[in-house]
Amino acid sequence: MPNGPRDVAIVGVGQTDHGALYTKDSRRDAYGLAAEALRLALDDAGLLKDQIDGLICARVDYNRMADVAGLRTPRVVYGLEGSGRMSGVAVQHAVALIRGGAADTVALVYGNNGRSVKMRYGGEGGGPTVAYDAAYGMTSPGAYVSMMYQRYRDLYRAPEDALAPIAINNRRHASLNPVAVMRKEIDVEEYLASRFIAEPLRLFDYCIINDGGVALILTTAERARALPKTPVRVAATAASADLTNYYTSTDFFAAACQDVATRVYHESGLGPEQMDCLQIYDNFTPTVLFTLEGFGHAKRGEGWQWVREGRIGFDGERPINTAGGHTAESYMQGWAHHVEAVRQLRGEAGDRQVRGCVTAQYMCASPIVTSHVLVAENGN
């Protein structure tokens, strides 16, 4: 066991071609997709699977995943549920394991064949939301976020097209991402013409149900320096919960976000204005507004105006979801956002590269709020 906490870096990322996987295939297996992503992440890191001594899985069972991947004897292994909030939690767990010396190199693995098996993310039954609220139409997180956003609109006088810049920005970035699902750009008129799913949320406000796999590999910053790619150091990470029997939060998760923001900014020594790009968990577009305000990037009630001022493109002041986000790249439940953050910090994002990107912030406003500040150790 080391004498003190060790710095941690993300050294490998891998993801499947989400666009190529948008066709349905009943034979497609979540474990195969996850294994492909892990292989890509190992290659990216310049590591062999035998060098992995920690395994954290989400949406796939750790026992079967270890067998499929050939990871027989990790020192630490466990699984997390498949909800999107768990991508940030998984990174935080890996950081804690490495900082404390319980593991040296941890693989985080996610696999999802939800489109092929016709997953709907709502109405399936079994949870408290359905048990208590289905009779009133509240059968999915989308219905809840829609209700929260209606409250937000009433409080802050947000117009009908307030969310359009977010959806348009995601599509613009996806058009520059060769593995994104929805690569066709849209404009305000097309956004407003799209059908309501849960009014006031429209088709372009909703995440994509897709198949795919994502993997991340973390190790000590000291080991990372000997590997081929620019180490992406986890400068800070924090979490806070806002847990109820339902998905809504009357303050839009603001109190939990502010608590997490205070801690990650203090730990990293960096503030909102020093973030070169933001990767925001966007299961639905209003979540971007709640996050920007909760983490101090925009003033309370002014997020919808803030995103209209040209700030959020990859070539703007505060780029957001530069791979296309959950409404355009793919809904990998937060996992692909981490991949994009790493690629931006390494200067590997191609046509959507943020110039001079050396800091990135991941944020998730949900019943479990998480955030990390990531720093390119050697710059681009």
DRENVEX-506020 format. One record per atom (N, C-alpha, C): x, y negated, z negated. Coordinates in steps of 0.02 Angstrom, whole numbers, plus 50000, padded with zeros to 5 digits. Example, Ala and Ser with C-alpha at 12.3 -4.5 7.8 and 13.67 -1.06 7.14 Angstrom:
REM residues 2
506605028449610/506155022549610/506605016549610/506425011249646/506845005349643/506454999849606/
REM end
This chain:
REM residues 380
500435006050000/500005000050000/500444993850000/500304988950045/500724982950048/500654978749986/501124974249975/501124969949916/500564964749918/500364962549976/499844957449984/499464958450048/498944954550060/498544955250121/498964954350184/498824958250234/499184957850297/498764954050348/499094950050390/498744946750445/498524952050495/497964950750528/497664955550573/497564952450642/497654956450694/497564954050762/497164959050803/496784956450851/496464960750901/496964961650957/497114968050973/497644969351022/497394973051084/496784975651082/496524979251139/495774978251147/495544977151208/494834976651222/494674980651284/494084983551285/493864987251343/493114987151348/492864986551409/492144986951419/491994989751488/491404992751495/491194995551558/490984990051606/490864991851669/490604987251719/489844986951710/489614981851674/488904981451657/488454980851718/488674976951767/488274976151827/488174982651864/488704986651869/488664993051903/488214997951867/488114996851801/487715001451761/486994999151753/486784994151791/486104991651782/485574996251812/485785000751856/485315005851880/485195010951826/484585013651823/484415018651772/484655025551794/484915029351747/485145036151760/485035040251697/484555044751698/484365048651639/484935053151615/485435054351658/485995058551639/486545054551604/486475047951604/487005043751575/487015044451499/487605044951472/487695046651401/488055040951366/487785038751308/488085033251270/488795034951248/488925041351233/489595043251210/490105042951267/489895044751327/490335044151384/490515036951399/490015032451393/490135025351404/490605022551351/490495024551288/490925022251234/491635024951242/491695031151263/492365034151273/492745030551329/492385028651382/492705024951437/492965018251411/492555014751371/492765008351344/493365009151298/493375014451258/493945015651214/494585017051254/494525020951307/495105022251349/495385015751378/494935011351401/495145004951428/495475000551375/495205000751315/495494996751261/496184999251241/496275005851239/496935008651224/497445006651277/497235007251340/497685005251395/497854997851390/497354993851373/497454986651367/497954984951311/497914988851257/498354987651199/499044990551208/499114995351255/499754998851262/499855003751205/499305006851182/499335011551127/499085018451149/499285023551112/499025030351121/498495031651068/498035036151084/497495037451036/497755040250970/498335043650971/498615046250909/498845040850862/498895034650886/499095029050844/498495025750809/497905028150824/497295025650791/497195029450725/497165025850670/497035029250606/496395026850572/496005022750607/495355020650581/494855020450638/494245022850626/493725023050677/493065020550648/492795015250678/492135012750658/491695012750720/491125016050715/490675016750772/490015013150759/489705010750812/489045007850807/488625010450865/488025012450850/487535015050897/487705022050921/488295024450906/488485031350920/488725034550855/488575040850847/488765044550786/489525045450783/489835043850726/490565044150721/490835051150728/490465056250706/490715063050709/490775065350782/490235064350820/490255066350890/490735061850929/490745055350913/491185050850949/491915052750939/492095054550878/492785056650864/492955062850904/492485067450910/492605073550948/492685072051022/492245067851049/492275066051120/492935062451135/493155058051090/493755054051102/494405057751083/494345063451049/494935067051028/495285063850969/494905060550925/495185057550864/495005062050805/495415066950793/495245072250745/495335070250673/495855066450657/496025065450586/496155058050569/495695053450582/495795046550560/495785046150484/496135041350457/496155040450384/495515037250358/495195033150400/494575029950382/494085030750440/493475032750425/492975033450479/492285032450450/491865028750485/491155028350468/490775024950525/490115024950518/489685022250570/489235016750544/489045012250590/488585006850575/487965007550619/487415004750597/486805004950638/486905001150703/486425001950749/486504999250815/486244992150825/486074988550772/485824981750782/486384977050800/486204971450835/486714966850860/487124963550807/486844962450748/487224959150695/487824963150674/487854969650691/488384973950667/489044973150704/489044969850762/489684968950796/490154964650755/489894959250727/490304955050683/490494958650619/490024962450591/490154966350530/490714971350543/490704974650600/491214979650616/491914976550617/491974970750648/492624967350650/492844965550579/492384963150539/492564961250470/492784967350429/492454972950439/492654979050404/493364981150425/493494980850490/494164982750513/494694978050484/494544971650483/495024966850454/495154968550381/494634969950344/494714971650273/495124977950263/495004982950305/495384989250299/496124988150312/496274984250363/496974983050381/497314978450331/496964973150312/497254968650262/497424972250198/496994976850178/497104980350114/497564986450120/497744988450181/498194994050189/497865000950193/497195001150195/496855007650201/496955010650270/497075006550320/497215008850388/497685003850421/498025006150473/498495001750509/498224999450576/497875003950611/497615002450678/496915005350683/496425000950692/495715002950689/495385001950757/495035007050780/494645006550842/493915005550824/493605000650855/492894999250849/492565001350914/492065005650911/491795008650972/491035008050972/490765005851029/490045004951038/489825007951104/489285011651104/489005014451166/488255013751167/487975012351227/487265010851233/487015013151301/486535017751302/486195019551364/485455017451361/485335011751329/484655009551315/484225008451377/484515005951431/484105004951491/483885011551521/484345016251525/484185022651556/483675026651515/483685025951450/483195029651408/482575025351393/482525019551426/481945015151421/481835012351351/482395010351319/482345007051254/482015000351263/481574998451215/481194992251221/481364987151166/481744989151115/481924984651061/481304981251030/480814985251018/480204982450987/479614987051001/479194988050949/478594992050957/478694999450948/479315001650933/479435008850927/479185011750861/479105007450811/478875009850745/479455011550700/479305012550636/479785014850588/480095009650543/480025003250559/480334998050518/479804993850483/480024989750435/479544985650398/479184980650442/479504978250495/479164973650540/478524976750568/478594982750594/478014986150623/477524988050568/477774990250512/477334992550458/476864987150434/477094980950431/476694975650402/476404970750453/476734969850509/476564964250553/476324966150622/476324972550640/476134974450708/475424972350725/474984972350675/474284970550688/474214963350711/474734959250698/474714952250717/475154950850778/475394956150810/475784955350871/476524954450859/476744954950797/477454953950782/477814960650784/477924963050845/478204969750854/478934969850876/479244964050878/479944963850902/480284957550876/480954957650874/481324951550857/481154945750903/481004947150967/480834941751012/480214937850991/479714941450966/479114938150942/479274933750882/479694936050839/479884932150780/480284925950799/480774926750844/481174921050864/480734915950901/480254918350939/479784913850972/479404909650921/479184912850867/478834909150815/479294904150781/479914906150768/480394901450738/480504895450785/480574896950849/480704891550895/480104886750902/479504889450896/478914885050898/478934880250838/479154882750780/479224878350722/479774873150735/480324875350765/480874870750781/480624865250828/480254867150879/479994862150927/479554857050892/479134859350849/478674854850813/479054850150768/479574852650734/479954848550688/480384843250723/480674845250780/481184841050810/480994838450880/480364839350899/480094836550961/480494838851023/480674845051023/481034847751080/480544848651139/480724846451199/480274846951256/480224854051284/479794854851334/479674861451362/480304864551393/480734860351421/481324862951455/481954862751410/481854862351345/482434861551300/482924867351303/482674873351316/483114879251318/483424880451386/483174876951436/483404878151505/484164877551512/484494872451482/485224871951492/485604878051468/485344881351417/485694887351391/485634893051441/485024894251465/484924899651513/485304898251578/485294892051601/485644890151662/486404890951654/486654888951596/487374889551582/487594896851582/487194901251551/487364908351551/487404911051622/486914909251664/486914911651733/487514908851771/487684902651760/488254899751794/488894903651776/488994905051713/489584908751692/489574915951719/488984919051718/488924925851744/489094926251818/488944920851855/489104920851926/489854921251939/490244919651888/490974919851893/491274926051860/490844930551837/491054936451800/490904942751842/491404946151867/491284951751912/490914957751881/490884958251815/490524963951785/489854961951756/489624955851767/488984953551740/488404956651779/487834957151746/487234959951777/486894954751820/486734948951791/486334943751825/486804938151849/487034938851912/487534934251938/487244928751982/486584928551990/486274923352030/486124917351985/486354911452005/486234905451967/485504903351971/485264899751921/484584897151920/484604889651905/484044886251918/483984879151902/483384878051856/483264871951837/482724870351790/482054872451818/481934871251882/481294872851912/481164880451909/481684884351924/481594891651922/481494893951850/481854890851803/481754892551733/481034891351712/480764885451727/480084883651706/479554887751742/479714890351800/479234894351838/479214901651814/479694903651774/479714910551750/479164911851699/478944918051695/478374919751652/478564919651579/478074918451537/478164919051465/478204926451445/478644927951398/478664934551367/478304934251300/478524929551258/478174927951195/478194920351190/477674917151213/477664909851218/477864906551152/478334901751155/478584897951213/479214900851247/479404907051232/480004909851263/479834913051330/480244911551379/480144914051447/480624919851462/480544922451523/480954928051545/481694926651538/481914920651557/482634919051556/482894917451485/482444917451436/482654916451366/482804923051331/482674928551364/482744935251334/483384938751355/483664942651310/484244946651326/484064952251375/484584955051405/484514960451453/484584967151418/484144971851433/484234978651409/484664982351460/485244984751439/485724987451486/486094993351456/486414997251499/486875002551478/487584999851477/487995002651433/488705000651433/489075002851371/489715001751372/490135003251315/490644997651304/490824996651242/491324991451224/491764994351168/492404992751170/492854994851117/493364989351103/493544988751039/494054984051017/494554987850974/495174985650977/495694988650935/496044983150896/496074984050830/496394979250786/496974982550749/497494978650736/498054981250697/498374975450660/498924976650627/499264971250591/499574966350641/499604960050621/499904955050665/500634956750679/500974959650629/501674961550638/501744966750694/501314971950693/501344977050746/501134974150812/500654969550810/500394966650872/500944963150912/501424960250878/501944956450913/502384960850956/502384967350942/502794971950982/502414974851041/501774973051048/501354975651102/501354970851161/501144973151220/501244969151281/500824962851287/500214962651259/499774956951269/499844951851213/499624945651228/499614940451178/499184942551118/499454942751058/499044944551000/498514939250986/497914941450971/497374936950952/497254937850877/497514933150839/497494933750766/496804931750739/496564935750691/495944934050656/496124929150601/496044922650615/496254917550568/495784916950509/495144918950519/494654918650465/494044922750486/493714925550436/493084929150448/492674928950385/492014928350392/491574927950334/490874930150354/490464931850303/489774933950315/489334931750257/488684931350271/488184929950220/487514932350245/487114935150202/486474938050222/485884933550204/485344934350242/484704931250227/484184936650242/484054940850193/483684947150205/482974946850178/482504948750222/481804949250205/481514955250242/480854956350237/480534961650273/480364959750345/480594954050367/480424951650434/481024947850461/481004945950524/481594943050557/481614935450551/481074932350532/481064925050531/481424922150470/481654915950479/481954912050425/481684904950431/481384902450378/481064895850383/481564890250396/482204891350379/482714886250394/483154888250453/482934893350492/483294895550551/483984898350533/484024901650475/484644904550448/485164899250431/484954893050423/485424887450413/485834888150350/485524889950294/485894890350231/486444895650235/486274901450263/486774906750270/487324904650318/487144901450373/487644899050422/488114893950390/487834889350352/488244884250320/488734887150270/488504892250234/488944895650186/489534898950223/489374902550277/489904905850316/490364900650348/490074895350376/490474890150408/490974887050360/490744885450300/491194882450250/491804886850238/491684893350233/492234897950217/492694899150276/492424899950338/492884901250394/493274895050412/492974889250406/493354883150421/493894881850369/493734883250306/494244882350253/494804887350261/494634893750272/495154898950277/495604897850337/495314895750393/495704894950454/496064888250457/495824883350419/496094876650424/495884873050487/495364875550520/495114872650582/494374870950575/494164865750609/493464863750607/493124864650673/492474863150678/492104864150740/492414860650800/492654854550789/492924850650844/493584853450871/493874858250835/494514861250857/494424868050891/493794870050903/493664876350937/493644875251012/494054878951048/494104878251120/493544881751157/493274887151128/492684890351157/492284893751103/491644894551115/491184897551067/490844903651099/490844909051063/490474914951085/489914916051034/489304914651056/488724914451011/488254920251025/488104924050974/487624929550980/486944926551002/486724928451062/486134925351093/485644930651116/485364934351068/484834939051087/484254935451121/484154929151101/483664924751133/483964917651131/483794913651181/484134907151187/484054902551127/483484902451090/483444897951033/483984899250981/484224905450977/484734907150928/485364902850939/485494900851000/486074896551014/485984889850978/485384887050981/485254880650946/485324881550870/485034886750843/485074887950771/485804888650749/486204891850791/486914893050774/487314886650778/487234882950832/487614876750840/487484872050781/486864871550759/486704867150704/486934870050637/486844876450628/487034879550565/487784879450552/488184879550606/488904879650599/489234872850611/488834867650614/489104860950615/489354858550683/489184862050736/489384859650802/488914854150826/488294854550806/487794849450822/487424847650758/487154841550756/486774839350698/486104843050694/485844843650633/485214847050622/484654843950665/484324848150703/483774845850745/483974842750811/484644842350824/484884839150884/485234843850932/485224850350916/485564855150959/485294855151030/484634854451037/484344854551105/484584848651147/484724843051115/485004837251151/485744838351165/486094841151117/486814842351122/486984846651183/486594851951196/486754856451251/486584853451319/486204847951319/486004844751383/486534839951409/487054838851372/487524833451390/488154836051424/488124841851454/488684844451493/489254847351453/489134848651389/489684850951346/489834858451354/489354862451374/489394869651360/489644873851418/489804870851475/490104874651530/490824876351515/491094881151552/491794883251539/492274877451550/492054872551590/492474866651603/492234860551563/491824861651511/491564856251471/491924855451405/491654851351362/491964849651298/491964855551249/491424859451247/491364864951199/491044870951235/491424874651275/491134880051315/490804885451272/490234887951296/489834892851260/489714898951305/489824904851278/489664911251310/489904911351383/490554911051389/490874910151454/490844916251499/490634921951474/490544927851518/489834928351544/489374924351516/488684924651537/488194926251481/488454928251424/488024929351366/487554935251375/487114935951327/486654941651326/486094941051377/485964935051402/485434934351451/485674935051523/486324935751533/486584936151601/487144941351610/487634941451564/488154946651571/487864953451555/487614954351495/487334960751473/487184960151399/486704964051374/486564964051303/486954969851271/487574968651256/487974973451220/487984971751146/487474968451123/487334967251052/487934964051015/488214959051047/488764955251016/489454957851031/489504963951052/490164967051061/490544963951120/490204962751176/490554959951234/490764952751221/490424949251176/490644942451158/491354942551129/491504947651091/492184948151063/492694949451118/492514953551167/492964954751223/493104948251259/492584944351272/492674938051308/493104933251269/493014932851203/493424928351162/494164930151170/494314936651167/495014938851174/495284937051243/494894938351294/495144936951362/495254929451374/494814925351346/494914918151351/495564916151317/495694918851258/496284916951220/496924919451252/496884924751292/497464927251328/497554923851396/497054920051417/497084917051483/496914921951538/496474926851524/496314932151571/495604931651599/495284926051594/494574925551612/494454923451684/494964922851724/494874921651795/494564914851809/494054914951854/493744908751877/493374904951822/493214908251767/492854904951712/493324903251653/493974903451665/494454902251612/494404895151585/494374894651519/494394888251485/495114885851482/495244880051509/495934877551512/496214876351442/496814878951430/497154877851366/496814880951307/496474886551317/496094889651263/496554893351214/496594890851153/497004894051102/496604895551038/495984893051034/495554894650977/494864896551002/494544901250969/493864903350987/493494905150923/492834903950924/492424905650866/491854910150889/491784915850855/491204920150864/490714918550808/490064918050825/489554916550775/488924920650789/488624923250737/488004926850742/487524924350688/486984921050708/486464918850662/485904923950663/485834927750610/485364933350606/485274934950532/484894940150515/484844941950445/485514943450411/486024945350450/486714945450426/487104940650469/487274934850441/487654929750478/488394931450473/488734931450530/489454932650531/489804927450575/490434926350561/490844922050604/491574923750595/491944923250650/492674923750648/492974917850686/493534915550663/493944910850701/494544914850726/494644914850791/495174918550824/495674913750856/496314915450851/496844911050875/497334914950917/497504912350976/498024915351018/498694913850985/499034918950962/499634917850922/500194914450961/500244916051026/500774913051066/500524907851115/499864906451114/499584901751163/499544904951231/499264901351279/499204903951348/499794901651390/
REM end
